[in-house]
């Protein structure tokens, strides 16, 4: 019922940029919250950013605020994560996530029901 497919990961130098995409196949975009998480080797999955599909409300983790931008394209059923000024500590697998429900600031991975397969981002120093 919900499929999320990420793309856009890769290898980039310190200070570089990447744009991740998440194409969502869902029954309805009404009342859905989309998010990006990341997981580095040996670490827990970490919240990055979230967006309400209906009204565009946005929430960022402090670690990426001012460098990353989450956005959506209604016509393409796609959520983006524009990542600028990348640092080696941004290296991780990045996952797209989704949940049906009212908007709230939810950094907990357990709050999201649907997940993509992930895309690797590697930032070299």
C-alpha positions in Angstrom: 0.0 0.0 0.0 2.9 2.3 0.6 6.2 2.0 -1.3 9.1 4.4 -0.9 12.1 4.3 -3.3 15.1 6.5 -2.6 17.8 7.5 -5.0 20.6 10.1 -5.3 23.2 8.9 -2.9 26.9 8.7 -3.7 30.4 9.8 -2.9 31.1 13.5 -2.4 33.9 15.5 -1.0 33.7 17.5 2.3 31.8 20.7 1.5 30.0 19.2 -1.4 26.3 18.8 -2.1 23.9 16.0 -3.0 20.2 15.8 -3.5 18.3 12.7 -2.4 14.9 11.8 -3.9 12.1 9.6 -2.5 9.4 8.6 -4.9 6.3 7.6 -2.9 3.6 5.2 -4.1 0.7 5.7 -1.7 -3.1 5.4 -1.8 -3.5 9.0 -0.8 -1.2 11.9 0.1 -3.9 13.3 2.5 -2.7 13.4 6.1 0.8 11.8 5.4 4.0 12.9 7.0 7.3 12.1 5.1 10.7 12.1 6.7 14.4 11.4 6.2 16.4 9.4 8.7 20.0 8.2 8.5 22.1 5.5 10.0 25.9 5.4 10.3 27.8 2.2 10.9 27.5 1.2 14.6 25.1 3.9 15.4 21.3 4.1 15.9 19.0 5.4 13.2 18.8 9.2 13.5 16.1 11.7 12.5 17.1 14.2 9.8 14.0 16.1 8.6 10.3 15.7 8.2 7.6 17.4 6.1 3.8 17.4 6.2 2.5 16.6 2.7 -0.7 18.5 3.2 0.5 21.9 4.5 4.3 21.8 4.1 5.1 22.0 7.8 8.8 21.2 8.2 11.0 20.0 11.1 14.8 19.6 11.1 17.3 17.9 13.4 19.7 20.5 14.9 22.7 18.7 13.3 21.5 19.5 9.8 19.6 22.8 10.2 20.9 25.4 7.8 22.6 22.9 5.6 19.8 20.5 4.5 16.5 21.3 3.0 13.5 19.0 2.7 10.9 19.7 0.1 8.1 17.9 -1.9 6.9 17.9 -5.4 3.2 17.0 -5.5 3.2 16.4 -9.3 6.0 13.9 -9.0 5.0 12.3 -5.7 8.5 12.9 -4.6 10.2 14.2 -1.5 13.7 15.6 -1.7 16.5 16.2 0.7 19.0 18.8 -0.6 22.2 18.4 1.3 24.8 21.2 1.2 28.1 21.8 3.1 28.4 18.1 3.6 30.7 16.8 6.3 32.3 13.4 6.9 30.0 12.9 9.8 27.0 13.0 7.4 28.2 9.7 6.0 25.4 7.2 6.5 22.6 5.2 4.8 19.7 7.6 4.3 16.2 6.3 4.6 12.9 7.8 3.5 10.0 7.1 5.9 6.3 7.8 6.0 3.3 7.7 8.3 -0.4 8.6 8.0 -1.5 10.8 10.8 -1.6 14.4 12.0 1.5 16.5 11.8 3.7 16.6 14.8 7.4 17.0 15.4 8.4 13.3 15.7 12.0 12.4 15.7 11.4 8.9 16.8 11.8 6.2 14.1 9.2 4.1 15.7 6.5 6.6 14.9 6.9 5.9 11.1 5.3 2.9 9.6 6.8 2.7 6.1 10.4 2.7 5.1 12.4 2.7 1.9 15.4 0.5 1.2 18.0 3.3 1.8 20.6 5.0 -0.2 24.3 5.3 0.8 25.9 8.8 1.2 29.6 8.9 1.7 31.4 12.2 2.4 35.2 12.1 2.1 37.5 14.3 4.2 
